[in-house]
């Protein structure tokens, strides 16, 4: 399964990569959403602000200013789960610091060809796979096995090719 990473080692990947970081997000919810105060505020119609999000945005702003790329594809349902709607609400903040987040409808045929797991791939050579217990991340494992990396890169290429930009996806929701 790979080398288990603690939180500090996982966070270091976002500072240490040189060129590209890419993520596949496959789930309809992450974490203990019933205990997440900003999410609960948003769900009840209140503006949670972005103070909770600032550490990530600050790090991304710094790293992406160095010329690095940060990209994601989120598989999304129709209609989106509450959590995915929450992510849609926050996406403009990610985009504002330079991340490129795209959306792939779960019913798209290519989704059946993708791994049913979340992962990051760094510099096309290091794979960080998530391990879950329900919606909770209980571990991240680093894998540099060439076969695993090539499989992740093929998934990246297929997902990225078919995914819609945020603007394109949002246009499908109002049309």
C-alpha positions in Angstrom: 0.0 0.0 0.0 3.0 2.3 0.4 4.6 4.3 3.1 2.2 5.8 5.7 2.6 9.6 6.1 1.9 11.6 9.2 0.2 15.0 8.8 3.5 16.9 8.7 5.0 14.7 6.0 1.8 15.0 4.0 1.8 18.8 4.3 5.4 18.9 3.3 4.5 17.4 -0.1 2.7 20.6 -1.0 5.8 22.7 -0.3 8.4 20.2 -1.7 6.9 19.3 -5.1 8.7 21.1 -8.0 6.3 21.3 -10.9 2.8 19.7 -10.6 0.4 18.4 -8.0 -2.8 16.8 -9.3 -5.7 15.3 -7.3 -8.6 13.0 -8.1 -11.5 13.5 -5.8 -14.1 10.7 -6.0 -16.2 11.0 -2.9 -19.5 12.8 -2.1 -18.3 14.0 1.3 -15.2 14.3 3.4 -14.6 14.3 7.1 -17.0 14.7 10.0 -19.3 17.2 8.3 -21.7 17.2 11.2 -18.8 18.6 13.4 -17.5 21.0 10.8 -18.6 24.5 12.0 -18.0 26.4 8.8 -19.8 23.8 6.7 -22.7 23.7 9.2 -23.0 27.5 9.1 -23.0 27.5 5.3 -25.6 24.6 5.3 -27.9 26.7 7.5 -27.6 29.7 5.0 -25.0 31.7 7.0 -21.8 33.0 5.5 -19.0 31.1 7.3 -16.3 33.5 6.0 -13.0 32.0 4.9 -10.8 32.3 8.0 -10.8 28.5 8.3 -9.6 28.3 4.7 -6.8 30.9 4.9 -3.9 28.6 5.8 -4.5 26.5 2.7 -5.0 29.5 0.5 -1.9 31.2 1.8 0.2 28.2 1.2 -1.2 27.7 -2.3 -0.6 31.4 -3.1 3.0 31.1 -2.0 3.7 27.8 -3.8 1.9 28.7 -7.0 3.7 32.0 -7.2 6.9 29.9 -7.7 5.5 28.7 -11.0 4.2 25.4 -9.8 0.8 24.0 -10.9 -2.0 22.6 -8.7 -4.8 20.9 -10.5 -7.8 18.7 -9.4 -10.7 16.9 -10.9 -13.7 16.4 -8.7 -16.2 13.8 -9.7 -19.6 15.3 -9.1 -23.1 14.0 -8.9 -26.3 15.4 -10.4 -27.6 16.8 -8.2 -24.5 17.4 -6.1 -24.5 16.3 -2.5 -24.6 19.1 0.1 -20.9 18.6 0.6 -20.1 18.9 -3.1 -22.3 22.1 -3.2 -20.1 23.4 -0.4 -17.0 22.7 -2.4 -18.6 24.5 -5.4 -19.2 27.5 -3.1 -15.5 27.5 -2.0 -14.0 26.8 -5.4 -13.7 30.4 -6.5 -11.3 31.0 -3.6 -9.1 28.1 -4.8 -9.2 29.5 -8.3 -8.4 32.9 -7.0 -5.0 31.8 -5.7 -4.2 29.8 -8.9 -5.5 26.3 -8.4 -7.2 24.8 -11.4 -10.2 22.7 -10.3 -12.4 20.9 -12.8 -15.6 18.9 -12.6 -16.4 15.5 -14.1 -20.0 14.4 -13.9 -20.2 11.0 -12.2 -22.4 9.7 -15.1 -19.7 10.4 -17.7 -18.5 7.0 -19.2 -14.9 7.7 -18.4 -15.6 7.7 -14.6 -16.1 3.9 -14.8 -12.5 3.6 -16.1 -11.0 5.7 -13.2 -9.8 4.3 -9.9 -12.4 4.4 -7.2 -9.9 6.1 -4.8 -8.7 9.6 -4.0 -5.1 10.4 -4.6 -2.6 13.2 -5.2 0.2 12.7 -7.7 3.2 15.0 -7.3 5.6 15.7 -10.2 4.3 12.7 -12.1 6.4 10.4 -9.8 5.0 10.3 -6.3 1.5 9.0 -5.6 -0.2 9.8 -2.3 -3.3 7.6 -1.8 -6.0 8.3 0.8 -7.4 5.7 3.1 -10.9 6.2 4.5 -13.2 5.0 7.2 -16.5 6.2 6.0 -16.1 9.9 5.1 -13.0 10.2 7.4 -9.5 10.2 6.1 -7.6 7.8 8.4 -4.3 7.7 6.5 -2.3 8.8 3.5 0.2 6.4 1.9 3.1 7.4 -0.4 3.8 5.1 -3.3 6.5 5.6 -6.0 6.1 2.2 -7.6 6.3 2.9 -11.4 3.3 0.8 -12.2 1.1 2.5 -9.6 2.3 5.9 -10.8 1.6 5.1 -14.5 -1.9 3.9 -13.6 -2.5 7.2 -11.7 -1.1 9.3 -14.6 -3.4 7.5 -17.1 -6.4 8.3 -14.8 -5.2 11.9 -14.5 -5.0 12.2 -18.3 -8.4 10.6 -18.9 -10.2 12.6 -16.2 -8.6 15.9 -17.1 -9.4 15.5 -20.8 -13.2 15.1 -20.1 -13.5 17.4 -17.0 -15.2 20.8 -17.2 -13.7 24.0 -15.9 -15.6 25.5 -13.0 -17.2 28.1 -15.3 -18.2 25.4 -17.8 -19.7 23.2 -15.1 -21.6 26.1 -13.4 -23.0 27.0 -16.8 -24.5 23.5 -17.1 -26.3 24.0 -13.8 -28.1 27.1 -14.8 -28.9 26.1 -18.3 
